[in-house]
Amino acid sequence: MAFLRQWLLGVVSCAFLVSLLDQLTPEGSVRKLARFSGGLVLILCMLRPLGTAEPWELALDLDGPPPTAWHWRSNTAT
């Protein structure tokens, strides 16, 4: 839960700074470039956990399908 809180705080802080810088830039091509750059920075902030994760943390368990609710109910009925 602490990881999610830290990630969310980073994304919100990044969005706040990007929004503040967007308001401070002058109109015209400079603002367009600032918005584009700010959007890239915000995307990088959102994807940061993927860059810091170890490969085995991202591995999928493909041994079989997850148990369905019907399977779970039939096992608890005994």
FIPANU-308932 format. One record per atom (N, C-alpha, C): chain; z, y, x; residue number from 1. Coordinates in Angstrom, 2 decimals, always signed. Each point is the difference from the previous one (the first is absolute). Layout:
// residues N
+------+---------+---------+---------+-----+
: unit :      up :   north :    east : pos :
+------+---------+---------+---------+-----+
:    A :       Z :       Y :       X : NUM :
...
+------+---------+---------+---------+-----+
//
This chain:
// residues 78
+------+---------+---------+---------+-----+
: unit :      up :   north :    east : pos :
+------+---------+---------+---------+-----+
:    A :   +0.00 :   -1.19 :   +0.82 :   1 :
:    A :   +0.00 :   +1.19 :   -0.82 :   1 :
:    A :   +0.00 :   +1.26 :   +0.87 :   1 :
:    A :   +0.68 :   -0.07 :   +1.14 :   2 :
:    A :   +0.05 :   +1.15 :   +0.89 :   2 :
:    A :   -1.40 :   +0.30 :   +0.56 :   2 :
:    A :   -0.77 :   -1.05 :   +0.25 :   3 :
:    A :   -1.36 :   +0.19 :   +0.50 :   3 :
:    A :   -0.84 :   +0.75 :   -1.02 :   3 :
:    A :   +0.09 :   -0.38 :   -1.26 :   4 :
:    A :   -0.76 :   +0.66 :   -1.06 :   4 :
:    A :   +0.43 :   +1.46 :   -0.15 :   4 :
:    A :   +1.29 :   +0.24 :   +0.09 :   5 :
:    A :   +0.50 :   +1.37 :   -0.10 :   5 :
:    A :   -0.50 :   +0.85 :   +1.15 :   5 :
:    A :   +0.03 :   -0.54 :   +1.20 :   6 :
:    A :   -0.48 :   +0.74 :   +1.17 :   6 :
:    A :   -1.50 :   +0.28 :   -0.11 :   6 :
:    A :   -0.77 :   -0.99 :   -0.44 :   7 :
:    A :   -1.44 :   +0.17 :   -0.15 :   7 :
:    A :   -0.30 :   +1.07 :   -1.05 :   7 :
:    A :   +0.67 :   -0.07 :   -1.13 :   8 :
:    A :   -0.23 :   +0.96 :   -1.08 :   8 :
:    A :   +0.40 :   +1.40 :   +0.43 :   8 :
:    A :   +1.08 :   +0.14 :   +0.72 :   9 :
:    A :   +0.42 :   +1.31 :   +0.50 :   9 :
:    A :   -1.04 :   +0.56 :   +0.97 :   9 :
:    A :   -0.56 :   -0.84 :   +0.84 :  10 :
:    A :   -1.05 :   +0.45 :   +0.91 :  10 :
:    A :   -1.25 :   +0.44 :   -0.73 :  10 :
:    A :   -0.41 :   -0.73 :   -1.02 :  11 :
:    A :   -1.20 :   +0.36 :   -0.77 :  11 :
:    A :   +0.22 :   +1.30 :   -0.75 :  11 :
:    A :   +1.16 :   +0.15 :   -0.62 :  12 :
:    A :   +0.29 :   +1.23 :   -0.75 :  12 :
:    A :   +0.08 :   +1.20 :   +0.95 :  12 :
:    A :   +0.62 :   -0.18 :   +1.16 :  13 :
:    A :   +0.08 :   +1.08 :   +0.97 :  13 :
:    A :   -1.38 :   +0.39 :   +0.50 :  13 :
:    A :   -0.83 :   -0.98 :   +0.27 :  14 :
:    A :   -1.36 :   +0.26 :   +0.45 :  14 :
:    A :   -0.79 :   +0.73 :   -1.09 :  14 :
:    A :   +0.13 :   -0.42 :   -1.23 :  15 :
:    A :   -0.70 :   +0.65 :   -1.10 :  15 :
:    A :   +0.47 :   +1.44 :   -0.17 :  15 :
:    A :   +1.28 :   +0.23 :   +0.18 :  16 :
:    A :   +0.54 :   +1.35 :   -0.11 :  16 :
:    A :   -0.58 :   +0.90 :   +1.09 :  16 :
:    A :   -0.02 :   -0.49 :   +1.23 :  17 :
:    A :   -0.54 :   +0.79 :   +1.10 :  17 :
:    A :   -1.51 :   +0.26 :   -0.16 :  17 :
:    A :   -0.73 :   -1.01 :   -0.43 :  18 :
:    A :   -1.44 :   +0.18 :   -0.22 :  18 :
:    A :   -0.23 :   +1.03 :   -1.11 :  18 :
:    A :   +0.78 :   -0.05 :   -1.05 :  19 :
:    A :   -0.14 :   +0.96 :   -1.09 :  19 :
:    A :   +0.36 :   +1.41 :   +0.47 :  19 :
:    A :   +1.04 :   +0.13 :   +0.81 :  20 :
:    A :   +0.39 :   +1.30 :   +0.52 :  20 :
:    A :   -1.10 :   +0.58 :   +0.90 :  20 :
:    A :   -0.55 :   -0.82 :   +0.87 :  21 :
:    A :   -1.06 :   +0.48 :   +0.88 :  21 :
:    A :   -1.27 :   +0.34 :   -0.80 :  21 :
:    A :   -0.25 :   -0.73 :   -1.07 :  22 :
:    A :   -1.15 :   +0.30 :   -0.85 :  22 :
:    A :   +0.15 :   +1.38 :   -0.64 :  22 :
:    A :   +1.20 :   +0.34 :   -0.40 :  23 :
:    A :   +0.23 :   +1.31 :   -0.62 :  23 :
:    A :   -0.09 :   +1.14 :   +1.01 :  23 :
:    A :   +0.27 :   -0.28 :   +1.27 :  24 :
:    A :   +0.00 :   +1.04 :   +1.02 :  24 :
:    A :   -1.38 :   +0.24 :   +0.62 :  24 :
:    A :   -0.94 :   -0.92 :   -0.21 :  25 :
:    A :   -1.32 :   +0.18 :   +0.61 :  25 :
:    A :   -0.84 :   +0.97 :   -0.83 :  25 :
:    A :   -0.86 :   +0.77 :   +0.67 :  26 :
:    A :   -0.86 :   +0.94 :   -0.73 :  26 :
:    A :   -1.11 :   -0.73 :   -0.74 :  26 :
:    A :   -0.58 :   +0.68 :   -0.95 :  27 :
:    A :   -1.10 :   -0.56 :   -0.80 :  27 :
:    A :   -1.22 :   -0.25 :   +0.87 :  27 :
:    A :   -0.87 :   -0.87 :   -0.47 :  28 :
:    A :   -1.27 :   -0.24 :   +0.69 :  28 :
:    A :   -0.04 :   -1.34 :   +0.70 :  28 :
:    A :   -0.80 :   -0.03 :   +1.06 :  29 :
:    A :   -0.21 :   -1.27 :   +0.70 :  29 :
:    A :   +1.25 :   -0.47 :   +0.73 :  29 :
:    A :   +0.85 :   +0.94 :   +0.38 :  30 :
:    A :   +1.25 :   -0.38 :   +0.68 :  30 :
:    A :   +0.89 :   -0.80 :   -0.95 :  30 :
:    A :   +0.06 :   +0.42 :   -1.25 :  31 :
:    A :   +0.82 :   -0.72 :   -0.98 :  31 :
:    A :   -0.57 :   -1.39 :   -0.27 :  31 :
:    A :   -1.32 :   -0.10 :   -0.08 :  32 :
:    A :   -0.61 :   -1.31 :   -0.21 :  32 :
:    A :   +0.34 :   -0.95 :   +1.14 :  32 :
:    A :   -0.08 :   +0.50 :   +1.22 :  33 :
:    A :   +0.33 :   -0.83 :   +1.16 :  33 :
:    A :   +1.48 :   -0.36 :   +0.01 :  33 :
:    A :   +0.85 :   +0.94 :   -0.37 :  34 :
:    A :   +1.44 :   -0.26 :   -0.05 :  34 :
:    A :   +0.33 :   -1.04 :   -1.07 :  34 :
:    A :   -0.66 :   +0.08 :   -1.14 :  35 :
:    A :   +0.24 :   -0.99 :   -1.06 :  35 :
:    A :   -0.45 :   -1.39 :   +0.42 :  35 :
:    A :   -1.16 :   -0.06 :   +0.67 :  36 :
:    A :   -0.49 :   -1.29 :   +0.47 :  36 :
:    A :   +0.95 :   -0.59 :   +1.03 :  36 :
:    A :   +0.41 :   +0.82 :   +0.96 :  37 :
:    A :   +0.92 :   -0.47 :   +1.04 :  37 :
:    A :   +1.35 :   -0.40 :   -0.59 :  37 :
:    A :   +0.47 :   +0.80 :   -0.95 :  38 :
:    A :   +1.27 :   -0.32 :   -0.65 :  38 :
:    A :   -0.07 :   -1.31 :   -0.78 :  38 :
:    A :   -1.13 :   -0.25 :   -0.63 :  39 :
:    A :   -0.17 :   -1.26 :   -0.73 :  39 :
:    A :   +0.01 :   -1.19 :   +0.95 :  39 :
:    A :   -0.64 :   +0.16 :   +1.16 :  40 :
:    A :   +0.02 :   -1.09 :   +0.98 :  40 :
:    A :   +1.41 :   -0.26 :   +0.52 :  40 :
:    A :   +0.72 :   +1.07 :   +0.26 :  41 :
:    A :   +1.39 :   -0.15 :   +0.47 :  41 :
:    A :   +0.86 :   -0.69 :   -1.06 :  41 :
:    A :   -0.20 :   +0.37 :   -1.25 :  42 :
:    A :   +0.77 :   -0.61 :   -1.08 :  42 :
:    A :   -0.33 :   -1.49 :   -0.14 :  42 :
:    A :   -1.28 :   -0.35 :   +0.13 :  43 :
:    A :   -0.38 :   -1.42 :   -0.04 :  43 :
:    A :   +0.64 :   -0.76 :   +1.15 :  43 :
:    A :   -0.01 :   +0.60 :   +1.19 :  44 :
:    A :   +0.62 :   -0.66 :   +1.15 :  44 :
:    A :   +1.50 :   -0.18 :   -0.20 :  44 :
:    A :   +0.65 :   +0.98 :   -0.62 :  45 :
:    A :   +1.43 :   -0.14 :   -0.29 :  45 :
:    A :   +0.26 :   -1.14 :   -0.98 :  45 :
:    A :   -0.90 :   -0.15 :   -0.95 :  46 :
:    A :   +0.19 :   -1.06 :   -1.00 :  46 :
:    A :   -0.25 :   -1.38 :   +0.60 :  46 :
:    A :   -0.92 :   -0.10 :   +0.96 :  47 :
:    A :   -0.35 :   -1.29 :   +0.59 :  47 :
:    A :   +0.81 :   -0.32 :   +1.26 :  47 :
:    A :   +0.92 :   +0.84 :   +0.38 :  48 :
:    A :   +0.79 :   -0.19 :   +1.20 :  48 :
:    A :   +0.71 :   -1.36 :   +0.06 :  48 :
:    A :   +0.56 :   -0.51 :   -1.09 :  49 :
:    A :   +0.67 :   -1.31 :   +0.09 :  49 :
:    A :   -0.94 :   -1.13 :   +0.42 :  49 :
:    A :   -1.28 :   +0.09 :   -0.33 :  50 :
:    A :   -0.93 :   -1.05 :   +0.41 :  50 :
:    A :   -0.20 :   +0.00 :   +1.51 :  50 :
:    A :   +0.09 :   +1.16 :   +0.62 :  51 :
:    A :   -0.17 :   +0.09 :   +1.45 :  51 :
:    A :   +1.22 :   -0.45 :   +0.77 :  51 :
:    A :   +1.17 :   +0.08 :   -0.61 :  52 :
:    A :   +1.22 :   -0.38 :   +0.70 :  52 :
:    A :   +0.45 :   -1.42 :   -0.32 :  52 :
:    A :   -0.63 :   -0.65 :   -0.95 :  53 :
:    A :   +0.39 :   -1.36 :   -0.38 :  53 :
:    A :   -0.52 :   -1.01 :   +1.02 :  53 :
:    A :   +0.75 :   -1.03 :   +0.18 :  54 :
:    A :   -0.43 :   -1.10 :   +0.87 :  54 :
:    A :   -0.99 :   -0.87 :   -0.77 :  54 :
:    A :   -0.93 :   -0.66 :   +0.69 :  55 :
:    A :   -1.01 :   -0.81 :   -0.70 :  55 :
:    A :   +0.59 :   -1.08 :   -0.89 :  55 :
:    A :   +1.10 :   -0.62 :   +0.42 :  56 :
:    A :   +0.57 :   -1.08 :   -0.82 :  56 :
:    A :   +0.66 :   +0.55 :   -1.27 :  56 :
:    A :   +0.34 :   +1.29 :   -0.02 :  57 :
:    A :   +0.55 :   +0.59 :   -1.21 :  57 :
:    A :   -1.07 :   +0.22 :   -1.06 :  57 :
:    A :   -1.25 :   +0.12 :   +0.44 :  58 :
:    A :   -1.10 :   +0.22 :   -0.93 :  58 :
:    A :   -0.70 :   -1.28 :   -0.43 :  58 :
:    A :   +0.43 :   -1.14 :   +0.55 :  59 :
:    A :   -0.65 :   -1.27 :   -0.29 :  59 :
:    A :   +0.25 :   -0.40 :   -1.46 :  59 :
:    A :   -1.02 :   -0.58 :   -0.58 :  60 :
:    A :   +0.11 :   -0.48 :   -1.38 :  60 :
:    A :   +0.34 :   -1.47 :   -0.01 :  60 :
:    A :   +0.79 :   -0.40 :   -0.95 :  61 :
:    A :   +0.32 :   -1.41 :   -0.16 :  61 :
:    A :   -1.05 :   -0.61 :   -0.91 :  61 :
:    A :   -0.92 :   -0.74 :   +0.59 :  62 :
:    A :   -1.11 :   -0.57 :   -0.76 :  62 :
:    A :   +0.13 :   -1.51 :   -0.18 :  62 :
:    A :   +1.24 :   -0.51 :   +0.05 :  63 :
:    A :   +0.21 :   -1.44 :   -0.15 :  63 :
:    A :   -0.27 :   -0.47 :   -1.42 :  63 :
:    A :   +0.08 :   +0.86 :   -0.93 :  64 :
:    A :   -0.25 :   -0.38 :   -1.37 :  64 :
:    A :   +0.23 :   +1.18 :   -0.92 :  64 :
:    A :   -0.35 :   -0.17 :   -1.25 :  65 :
:    A :   +0.20 :   +1.12 :   -0.93 :  65 :
:    A :   +1.48 :   +0.20 :   -0.28 :  65 :
:    A :   +0.39 :   +1.18 :   -0.35 :  66 :
:    A :   +1.40 :   +0.23 :   -0.34 :  66 :
:    A :   +0.34 :   -0.74 :   -1.29 :  66 :
:    A :   +1.24 :   -0.41 :   -0.15 :  67 :
:    A :   +0.37 :   -0.70 :   -1.23 :  67 :
:    A :   -0.13 :   +0.93 :   -1.21 :  67 :
:    A :   -0.49 :   -0.56 :   -1.07 :  68 :
:    A :   -0.15 :   +0.78 :   -1.22 :  68 :
:    A :   +1.28 :   -0.06 :   -0.82 :  68 :
:    A :   +0.07 :   +0.82 :   -1.01 :  69 :
:    A :   +1.18 :   +0.00 :   -0.86 :  69 :
:    A :   +0.13 :   -1.35 :   -0.70 :  69 :
:    A :   -1.11 :   -0.64 :   -0.35 :  70 :
:    A :   +0.06 :   -1.30 :   -0.66 :  70 :
:    A :   +0.59 :   -1.04 :   +0.94 :  70 :
:    A :   -0.39 :   +0.02 :   +1.27 :  71 :
:    A :   +0.54 :   -0.93 :   +0.98 :  71 :
:    A :   +1.49 :   +0.22 :   +0.18 :  71 :
:    A :   +0.43 :   +1.25 :   +0.04 :  72 :
:    A :   +1.41 :   +0.31 :   +0.18 :  72 :
:    A :   +0.82 :   -0.48 :   -1.20 :  72 :
:    A :   -0.53 :   +0.20 :   -1.21 :  73 :
:    A :   +0.72 :   -0.42 :   -1.20 :  73 :
:    A :   +0.11 :   -1.53 :   -0.08 :  73 :
:    A :   -1.05 :   -0.69 :   +0.40 :  74 :
:    A :   +0.03 :   -1.45 :   -0.11 :  74 :
:    A :   +0.99 :   -0.60 :   +1.00 :  74 :
:    A :   +0.20 :   +0.65 :   +1.15 :  75 :
:    A :   +0.95 :   -0.52 :   +0.99 :  75 :
:    A :   +1.44 :   +0.30 :   -0.38 :  75 :
:    A :   +0.26 :   +1.04 :   -0.75 :  76 :
:    A :   +1.37 :   +0.33 :   -0.37 :  76 :
:    A :   +0.44 :   -0.71 :   -1.28 :  76 :
:    A :   -0.91 :   -0.62 :   -0.71 :  77 :
:    A :   +0.33 :   -0.65 :   -1.27 :  77 :
:    A :   +0.69 :   -1.34 :   +0.21 :  77 :
:    A :   -0.04 :   -0.53 :   +1.20 :  78 :
:    A :   +0.57 :   -1.35 :   +0.22 :  78 :
:    A :   +1.48 :   +0.01 :   +0.13 :  78 :
+------+---------+---------+---------+-----+
//
